[in-house]
Amino acid sequence: MTLFVDQTGQLGGAELCLADVASGRADSRVLLFSDGPFADLLRERNVPVEILPLKGSAARVTKQAGPAALLASVPGLTAHLAALSRRMKEADVVYLNTAKALVHGAAANLIARRPLVFHLHDLPNREHFSRANLAILMAAASRVDLVIANSQAVADEYGKAGGRTSVAVVPNGFDPARYANIPAEAIASVSSEWNPHRRPVVSIFGRIARWKGQHVLIEAARQIPEATFRIIGEPLFTDDDRAYARELQTLAQPMGDRVQFLGFRTDIPVLMAASDIVVHCSTAPEPFGRVLVEAMLSGKPVIAADAGGPREIVKEGVTGFLTPPGDVNTLADALRKVLADAALRERMGQAGRERAERRFSLSAVRQKTNTLLDRLSRKA
Ligand code: UDP
C-alpha cells in the first residue's frame, strides 16, 4: 500500500497534483490533516481517504510561522504523531506531499521506519518560508529517501538551500482531453453571463495570495480600457490571503465590471476556453505554475512572470511572453501586443498546446512516479 500524506483539505495546486498521482496508482490511500473539498475530490475518484485532524495551535502553523508559534504547537502534536506512525507502519512506501506532512511524517517515521518520498512543490527559500520553518523543512527533508521536485528551479533551490537527498524532477501532468473540444454552448454561456459587451477577455487563475500578484494585473488593466479582466480563485490558506483579497476588490472598484472576481471555480477548462489571453504575474518566483500548462492545453497565449518554473513551461516569443515579475508597464505592453494581433494569438496558442502535450502528459508523469515509488516500496 502507498500512503499519501497531505496537510490540507483545500484544493491548491499540490493537492490537484496529488489527486492525479494517487488515482493513477492501484494501492493508494490518502491521509489528510483536515477535511474539505480536496477530500471530496478524492472520494469522487474512489481513492480511500482518511482524515487525521490536527488540533489547536498545531493546526495554525503556517509557512511563515516563527519559533514561538512552532514551539507552542509541540504539545498538541504527540497524539497526532503516534496515530500517524501507526498508519505509516502499514504502508510499503509513504509519500509526503506538503511541508507540514513532511515534518510530521519524518518525525513519525522515527517509529514507523518506512521508505519516505517527499514531493517538494515549493521553492525552499526565505521568500516562501520563515527562517525557522525553512531550517525544519531542510532537516526533515534530509531524512527521506527521495525528493521529487516539480521543476528544475525547485530542484536547484533545494540544492542551494543545502539539500543533499537525491532529487528526481517530475513536472505536474495533465490530461489534454480535459482542455480540448470544449462545447461552444459552455463557452457561450460564460460569455453571456460575464461578457455581455463582448470585450476581449484577459484572465488570471490561481488562489488569491499576495505573492500571486493579482494586483499587478489589476494595475495593468487600468492601461487597457478595451478589455475585460477576470480573476478566478479564492484566498485558501491564511488571514493575510483574505486581507489581500479585500485589497484587490478596493483596487479594482473604479474599473467597475471591467474587472470581475469569479471566486473558486471547478470549470477551469471552460473559463480558459472563454479567455483570449491567460496571465500569470506572481511577484515571487513560482515553483511550477499548473495554470500555465492548463492555458497552453486550452490553446491560449500566456503572459507569465519571468522567474522559477514558468521559464521551463513558456517558450518566450513562441507560446507567449515572459515579463519581469511585478513590472506593470511591460505586462501592459505585452497584453496590448497580443490583444492587437489575432494571428499571433492563434499561432502562440497552437504552439503552446503542442508543447504542453509533449512535455506535461499525465500518463507519462504517472508512469515515472510509479516507477520511482515501486523502486523504493518495501512490503510492510
Ligand atoms: N484552480 C481551480 N479553481 C480556481 C483557481 C485555480 O481549480 O478557481 C486550480 C488551477 O486550475 C490549477 C491550481 O488550482 O490547477 C493552481 O495550481 P498552481 O500551480 O497554478 O498554483 P498553486 O496553488 O499550486 O500555488
Boltz pocket constraint, residues with backbone or C-beta under 6 A from the ligand:
constraints:
  - pocket:
      binder: B
      contacts: [[A, 11], [A, 12], [A, 13], [A, 14], [A, 16], [A, 205], [A, 206], [A, 207], [A, 232], [A, 233], [A, 234], [A, 263], [A, 264], [A, 265], [A, 266], [A, 268], [A, 288], [A, 289], [A, 290], [A, 291], [A, 292], [A, 294]]
      max_distance: 6.0
